[in-house]
Amino acid sequence: MATSASAAGFRIAVDIGGTFTDIALLTDEGLIHQSKVSSTPSDPSVAVVEGVGQLLAELAIAPSAVREVLHGTTVGSNTILQRKGARTGLITTRGFRDVLEIGRIRMPDMFDLTWDKPKPLVPRRHRLEVIERMAADGEVIEPLSEDSVIAAGEALVAAGIEAVAIAFINSYRNPAHELEAESILRKKFSQLLVTTSCAVLPEMKEYERTSTTVVNAYLLSAMRSYLQRLESGLRGIGVHAPILVMTSNGGMLAAGVTCDKPVLVVASGPAGGVIGAARLGVARDDSDVIVFDMGGTTAKAVIIEDGRPTMTSEYEFRDGISTSSRFIKAGGYMLKVPAIDIAEVGAGGGSLAGIDKGGLLVVGPESAGAAPGPACYGLGNERPTVTDANVVLGFINDSALAGGKLAIDRGLSEKAIRHHVGDPLGLPLSDAAHGIRAVANAAMARAVRAVTVERGRDPRDLTLMAFGGNGGVHAPDLARLLGIPRVVVPPMSGIFSAIGMLASDIEHTALKVVSRRLDRMSAADLKAIKAGLQREVAARLADDGYRAGRTAFLWEADLRHEGQATELTVPFEGDDLDDIRERFVAEYLKTYGYRDTTPIELMKLRVAGRGLRDNRLDFGAIKIADRASATRAATRRISFARGEPAVEVEVVGRNAVGSAARPGPLIIDEFDATVVVPPDARVHRDAIGCIVLEFDA
């Protein structure tokens, strides 16, 4: 059970990144303490337990005083990326075993002759068929054969299968056969982990439903064992608080729910920062922003409109990168679950730079990660990274990071860049470092364009909110590339994804397949569907301790024009069908650039029920505990542009920046991050504590 809405005590939020594990602690008085420790990729829970223990000891807080641990995890995404999930089997309707491999018969790039289709998480020999059939309206055409289910179970167990996904055709209309098959397997083969598509995704489209169910089954063992290790480790240091896990759509779920539906948290990592950015944007009266989160491994971009992140009902996970499948299809494993619509590229501080076979400079997606990390860490990596380029050019403190916890060796950065980039291209050290930054910036600009220009939004009309350990270093370059007039770097930007979790709510979702023309529905039809969904979600929230008066319900509709195969999602309020129609028409025009006059179909209704927390972080009254940064010089020599001489730049802390705008250049060094103010920008600190950079049009 999740923590009660009124529980008091210390709350801890932990975000695991590819390089650092970020920890934020919120006191009853609203004061935030922060810490960073190196991630432990072999077992991420080790860094969490060690980091939490160190911070509690440093603050002299009794572990028993912790009331809640909020967690953004990369376990799901890493398990898929490393292909370390459970040995998984699939039981499906006769004639449909190859749906998982056929997919959408699409390529992410039709002209890429080197592209290899991702191997299915379940090989064909482990995809077995049983006798059963449901009609599209849910009527039983052929009863489920118990003998065929038992035979399939015996074959899978004999093959060493650990987890089984059950996905029958049309089960979203009538789940009886799936539930019966699940009961048979649990009774006869209790050692198997079983998941059904009707429990994970009761929606039409058999490929999307099958793929999502398979991913869920694939992750069950890894997620359960990880959360058990984490809970055991925290108990070992005296923390007995419940664990809440960040979901891909920005809500929080109890760890027990996550153990059964790990597919909901595959994109857990970046969601906290996006929710924090949305809450912060509203607090500073800037509700339309582009979120830019650059960490050690990847860079992410999201657009927030009217204080709400853009959401998607499906996305694909591919090569460590999550992307909405609205524009790129078949590049990875389909997950049709509610998620924040994120564009992600493999360009982070740890992204490796080198020369490809054609003699061109490339950066990422391969990353040095936390171990061994960039060359300047001195932990064995001799190849240059984006961080090494920033060290050489002076953007990053060249002696230590994370408040002095992590020593930096500039000489190792210089050696790596010269050997792997400068000498092969015949470039001096500074030019080679600028080249690495330029390639990385171009990749990150593509991510921003993917959520703005490609979706009908003009980035020049929006504010760029940058965070992550490297967000404040690269955001000014992106703003210049894209014509964005303003960059906002929030307080504690280097651990902002953890901070955002403190501003999140418990959230449960439910949906109903409607599949009706909008003009053939009445307001009474809409009310009846909404009432059923609200009852379902309200019951789950009540189990978590949130009763009427402490809940809120957010509604979304998936619509399309008649005859189309894909939908657009629009938020709505009330029971006005005309309002829903107008919202869809506006979104369609914004996304695709034209109006369609064919009838509109309401395909699905979705509700997100939130448990409103008394102790949710209020960005309008944020208080930050002082934290020593690494020893910094009064000035640093910075090379801002290729071909221009380096200049001596003042280095200050965030509190030294006042409310009156001052011209760049300037470097703002903090415990958790660095903010670069280039010569063509003006900078000030707003009332909340955000660093605001403004550029001339």
N, C-alpha and C positions, 0 to 999 in steps of 0.2 A: 504493500500500500504506500502511496506517496505521502509526503509530509503534509500535515494539516495546513489549511490556509493561514492559520494564525500562529503557527509554531514560531517561537522566538529562539534566539541563539545565533551562533556564528554560521554563516553559509560560505561554502567553498566552491568555486567553479574552476574546472580544470579543462584545458584544451590541449590536445596532443597534436603537435605538428611534426613535420618530417625532420626538423632540426632541433627545435626546442619544445619543451612541455611548459605551458604557461599556467600560472596559478594565481587566482584572485580570491581574497578573503574579505567578506563583508561583515562588519560588526553590527550590533544592535543599534549603535549610534549612527549608522550609515557611512562609516569610515572604511575606505578600501585600502587593503594592503596587497602588495604584489610580489611575485617571485618568478624566476625563470630557472629551469634546470635542463640539461641536455636530455633529449629523448633517448629511450632505450628500445630500438626497433625490434630486437629479438623478443622482448616482452614489455610492451608499453606500460603495463601496470607497475613495473618496478620504478620508473621515473615518477609516476603519480604518487606512489606511497612515499618514496624518499623525499620528493619535493614538498608534499603536504606535511610530513613529519618535521622537516627542516624549518618550514615557515611557522608552524605551531610552536616549536621550541624557541625560535628567534623572538616570537612575540609573547612568550611565556603564557600561552593559552592551553588549558587542559584539553586534550583530545575529546573528552566526554562532553565538552561544551559545544562541539560541532553538531548542528541540527540537520544539516543537509549537504550532500555532495552532488554538485551538478557537473555533468561530464559530456564533453564533445569528443567522440572517438573516431579514429580512423581504422579500427579493427575490421569493419566490414569491407571498406574499399581495399585495404591492404591484403585481405584474405583473397579477394577476387584477383587483384593484380598479381599476387605471388602464386596463385593457383594452389592454395593450401587449405581449401575447404574440405568438407566431409566428402567421402566417396558417395556420390549421389545417384539415385535411380529415379526414373520417371514411369509412372503407371498412367496410361491414357486410353482413350476410346479406340477401339479397333479402326485402323485406317489413318490414325493421326500421330503416329510415332515420330514422323519426320517434320512435323510442324516447327519444332524447336530449331532445326537446322535450315529449313527453307526460309524461315523468317519472313521478311518483307520483299525478298528478291530485289534488294537495292544495294548499291555501293555508295560509300561516303563521297567518293570522287570517281566519276565514271572514266576519267582519263588516266588514273593511276594504275599502271600495269603491274606494279610491284606489290599492290595491296593483297594481303592474305586475310581471308575471312576468319574471324575469331573462332577458335575451336569451341564447340558446345561444352558447357559444364557437365553435361551427361552424354557420354559416347553412345552411339547407336545400339550397341549390344546391351546397354543398361536401360534402354527405353522400351518398355514392354506394353503390350496392348491387352485389354480385357474386353469381355463381351458386355456391352451396355450401350444404350443410345437414348438421348433426350432430344425432343424436337425443339425448334427455336422458341416455341411458346411454353416450354416446360413440360409438355406432355410426354409420358413414357412411351417410347417406341419399342424398345427392347429392354426387359428387366436386367439388372446387374447379375452376372453369374458369379456366385460366391466361389465356385471351384476355380474359375479363371483368376480371381484375385489371389487366392491361396497359392496357386501355381506360380503366379508372378512374384509373390512374396518369397516363396521358396527359392526361386531362381536368383533373385537379388541377394538374399542372405548368403546363398552358396557362393556368389561372386564377391563377397566381402563388402557389400553396400552398407553404409552407415545411416544414410538419410534418404527418405523417399518423398518425392513430390507427386501429388495426385491432381491431375487436371483433365477433366472430362468435358467433352463438347457440350455447350449450352448449360453448363452447371450454374451459371450466374442466374438463370431463370428458375432452375429447380435443382438445389444442391443435394437432393436425397441420395443419389447414387454415390456421390463423393463421400458423404458422411457415413454411408453404409460401408464403403470400402475402407475408410479410415478406421472404423470400429473393428472390422475384420483383422486388419493389419496390427492394430494395437493389441488385440486379444491373442492372435496367433504368433506374432513376432514382436514381443515387447521390447527387444533390444533396438528396434529401428526408431529413428526420429522421423515422425510423419507430419507433413504439412499439406493442407488442401487449398486449392485455388479459391474455393468459396469462402474460406476464412481470410485469405490474404488479399484477394482481388475479385470481388463478385461483379465483374464487368464483362461486357461482350468483347470480341476480338480474341480468338483462341491463341494466336501467337503471343501477343502481349501478356495475356493472362498466364500462359504456360511458362514463358520466360521469367516472369516475376516470381511465380511459385517455385521454380527451380532455383533461382537465386536465393530465395528465402531458405529452402531446404539446405542448400550448399553452405549457408552461413550459420546454421543453427548450432552446430557443435563448437565452432570457433568463438561465437559470441557468448554462448553459455559458459564455456571454460574461462574465457577472459574475464567476464564479470564476476565469476566465482573467485578467480585469483585476486581480482581487485578488491572485492569485498573482504576476502580473507586477509589480504595484506593490510587494509585499512583497520580491520579489527585487531590485527597484530600490533598496531601502534596506538590502539585505544579509541579509534574512531568507529562508532557503531551507528552512525547516521545512515538513513536510507540514501540510495544512489538513484538519481534521476538522469536520464540520458537524453541528449538533444536529438530531435528528429530532423529529417531532411527538410521538413516544411517549417522549421523554426519553433516548434513546441517542445515540451518536455514530457517524457513518459517514464513511468516507474521501470526499474531495471527488469522486473519480472515480466512485464509486457514486452520489453525489448528482446528478452530471451526467446520468446515465441515468434516475434515478428522482426527479426534483425534487418529485413529488407527496408524497413522504415527509417533506418539510421545509417544507410550507406553513405549519404552525403551529409552526415552529422557535423563533420569538422567545421566547414565554413558558415554553417547556418547561424551560429551564435553571434558572429560579427555582423551579419546582415540585420538580424533583429535589433541588435544594439544600435546600428546605424539608423534604422527606421525610427526608433524611440528618440535617439539623439536629434535627428532631423526635425521631428515634431517639437522637441523642447526648444530648439533654436529657431523655430518658425521657418524651416527650410525643408519642406516635406517632399520635394522632388529632387532626388540626388542620384548620382551614379556611385555605387559602392565599388571601391578598388581595394582588394585585400591581397597583398604580396607577402608571402612568407618565404621559407627557405627552399621549398620544392616547387610550388606552383603559384600562379597569380590568378585571381578570380575577379569577375566583374558581374554586378547585378544592378538593375535599375529599380528605384523606389519611386512610386507615384502616389501622391495623396497620403503619404505616410505608410504605405503598404508595399512590401516587396512584390515584384512580379512573380507569379507562381506558374508552375506547369504541372500537368497531370502525368507526364512521362519524361524520362530522360535516359540516356545511354551512358554506361560506364565503359570507358575504353582506355587502355594503357595508362591508368592512373588519372585519367581526366574525365570529369563528368560534364556532359553537355546536353542541353535540351535537344530532343530529336525533331523539333519543328523544322529545322533546316538541314540537319545532317542525320542521315539514317543509315543503319546497318553497320556502323563503325564499332559497335561494342555490344554489351549485354543490356537488353531492354529491361527497364524497371518502370512499370506503370503504377507509380505511387505518387501522392502529393509531394511536391518538392519546390523549394525556391528555385527559380529559373536562373541558373548560374552558367556563365560562360567561363571556361577554365582553360588555361594554357600551361604547358610545362616550362615556365620561365619563372624561377624564383632565385633567391640569393645563392642557393647551392647548385643551380643549374650549371652543368659542365660546358665549357667552351672548347672548340677545337676546329680543325680544318677537315672538311669531308674529302671524298675521293676526287671530286671535281675541283678542289682547290678553293672552296668557298668557306667562309667563316660561319659556323653554326653554333647555336647556344640552346641547350636542352634538347628534348625533354629529360634526358638522363640527368640525374642529380647525385651530388655527393652525399646528400642526406645529413644525418646527425653523426654518423660514423662511416667514413673518417671525417667528413665535412670538408669545407673549403681548404685549399692548400695552406692558407695562413693559420689554420688551427694547429698545424704541425702534428697531425695524427696519422700521417701516412699517405694522404692523397697528394699527388704531384701534378694533377691537372688543374688548370685555372677554372674559376667559377665567376659568376657575376659579383659575388662578394669580394673576391680578390681584385677585380677591376675597380670596385668602389674604394677599396683600401688604397690601391696604388694612386688613384686620382684624388684622394684626400677626403672623399665624402664620408667615410666611416672612420671612426677612431682607430688608429693603427697600432694601439697598444693593448686594448682589452675591450670586451663587450660584456653585456649583462651585469653591469655594476662592478666590473673587475673580475667576475668569476671565470671568464674565458679569455685567456691570454691570446694575443694576436701577434704574428710575426710578419711584418711587411716584406721582409726579404724573401720569404717563401712565396708570397704572391707575385713579386717581381720576377722571380726565377721561373715560376710556372707559366706566366704570360709570355715571357720572352721565348721560352723553349717551344711552347705549343702553338703560339699565335704570331708573335712578333717576328721571330726569325723565319718561319716558313713563308710569311707574307712580305718580308722585307720591310717591316714597319718598326719605328721606334716604340719604346715601351708605352709612352703615353697614348700614341695613336692606336696601338693594339687594344689598350684598355678601353678607350672611347669606342672602338669598334664593337667590343663585347657588349657594352651598354647599349649601343645603338640597335644591335640585332635583338637584344632582349626587349628593349622598349617597343620595337616594331611588333613583336609577337604579342606583347601586352596591349598595345593599341588595337590589335585585331579583336581581342576579347572585349574591349570596351565598345568597339563598333558593332560587335555581334549582338549586344543587348540594347543598342541605341539605333544606329543608322539602319541596320538590317531589320529592325522592328518598327521603323517609321518614326523614331525619335531623334531630335537634333541635339547632339551633346553640347552644342554651344549655348543651349538654353538651360543647362543644368549645372549643378555644383558637383564637383568630384570629391567624395569623402574617402580619404585614403588611410589605411591602417595596415597592421601586420608589421613584422620587423623591418621590412624594406619598403613599405608603402610610402613613407614620407621622403624617401631618397629618390624614388623614381616618378612619383606623381607629378612634379612640376614639368618633367619632360613630356609626359603623356598629355598634360593640359596644353602644352605648347603645340604638340603634334595634332591635337584634335580641336583646337580653338576654344577650349573650355576656359571661362574667365576666372573661375574661383576654385581653389583647393582648400578643403577643411581637413585638418589632422586632429582627431579627437584626443582627449586626455588618455594616457596609458595606451597609446596606439599600438604598441608592440605586443600587448596581451589583450587586445580589444575583443577578440572572439570569446575569451573567457569572461570579460566584462559584460558582453552582450547576453550571456546566459543568465546573469543575475537580473536581467530585465525581462526574462522570458516567463511564460505562463505554462502551467500544465495544459496539455491540449490533446483532445481525442477527436477523431474524424469518422464520418460515416457518409455513405453515398447511396443513391438509389438510381438504377437505370430506368429512364423514362421512355425514351425513343418515341416521342410524339411531336407532331407539328404544333408549333406554338399557337397558331391561329385556331387550332381545334381543342385548345385547353381553356378552362375557366379558372377564375381566381380561386374557386372552391377546390378544384383539382390540385392547384399549387399548395394551398393551405393544408390539405390532407397529407400530401407527401412530406411537407416540411414538419408537420406535427409528429409523424412517425419517426423521422430522422432525429428530431430534437429529443424525443423520449429516449431513444436508444443512447444518444450521447450523454444526456443528463444523468442516466443511470450509471454510466461509467465514471462520470465526474463525481457523483455522490459516493461511489466506492473509494475515491481518492480524497474524500473529505470536503468536497465543494458542493454545497446545496444551493437552492434557488436564492438569488440575491448576491451570490459570489460567483456567478457564471455569466458568460457572454457567448453569443452564437454568431459566427460569421458565415455568410452564405455565398456559394459560388455556383454558377451554372455553366455547363459545357454545351455549347451550341454549334450548329453548322448549317450551311444551306443544304437543302434537299439534294441528295445525289452525291454529296461530298463524302470523303472517307475520314477526314480529320476535323477536330473541333477546336474552337477557341474558348478559353475560360474567362468569364467575366464575373466580378463580384456584384452583389445586389443586396438590397434591403427591402423588407416588406413583401407584399403579395401582388404587386402591380406587374402584369405580364407585358404591358406596353413599355414600362421602364426597362425590363430585361431586354426586350427587343431593341430599344434605342441604344442601350449599352453595347450590345453585340454589334450592331451596325457601325457604331463609332469605332469599336476595337478592330473590326474587320477592315474598315477604311484605313485606319492608322497602320495596321500590320501589312496589308497587301496593296494599298494604294488605289483601290477602286471599290465601287458599290455593286452588289449583286442583288437582282430583283426576285430571285427564286425564293420559294417559301423557306422559312427558318424552322429547324427541328431542335427541340430541347432533348438532348441525349442523356444527360445526367444532372442530378442535383447533388451537391456536396455541402456538408456542414462541418465546420471546425468549432468544437465547443471548448471554451477556455475556462479554466479555474483561476479566478482573479486572486492574486496573492497580495496579502497585506504588506509583505516585506520585499516587494519587487523594487529593484533599483530605480530611483528617480533621477534622471540625468539633469533635471533642473536644479537639483540640490546636491549634486555630487560632491563628495569630500574625499580627498586623496591623501594618504599618509606619505610623508616624505620618505624618499628612498634614494640612497646615495648612488650616483652614477660612477662610472669608471673615472679615474683621474684624467682631467682634460686640460690641455694647454689653453692659454687665453686666445690663441689664434692657430689656424691651421692653413697650410698652403694647399689651395684647391685648383684643379684644372677643370674649368667649366665647359670648355669647348675645344675640339680638335683644332690644332693650328694656332691657338691663342695661348699666350703665356699664362702660367699659373699665377694666382693672386693670393695674397695673405688675407684670410677671412676670420672675422671674430667668431669665437665659439662660446655659446651661452647656454644656460638652462632654460626650460620653458617659462619659469616664473620671472625671468629677466625680460621677457617680451611683454610690453604693455598694451593698453587698449588703443593707443595712438599708433597709426600706421607708420612704419619706418621702411626705408628702401633696403633692398638686398645689395650685396650678398651677405648671407648670415648662415651659420650652422647652429642648429639647436640640438644639443646632445642630451639624452635622457638615459635612465637606467635600462629601459626596454627598447628604445628605438632612436633613430636620428631623423631630423627634418632638415632638408636642404632648401634654403631660400636663394634662388639664383639672382643674378644682378638685375634682371628685368622684372622682378616681382616686388610687391610691397607686402609687409606682414604685420599682423597685430594679433592679440589674444582676446577672444570674446569673453562674455560674462560667465560662460560655463567652463572656460579654460581651454577651448579649442584654439589651435593655431590656424589662422586664416591667411592664405596667400592669395593675392589678387594680381591679375595680369592685365595689361592694357590690350584693348581689342585690336 
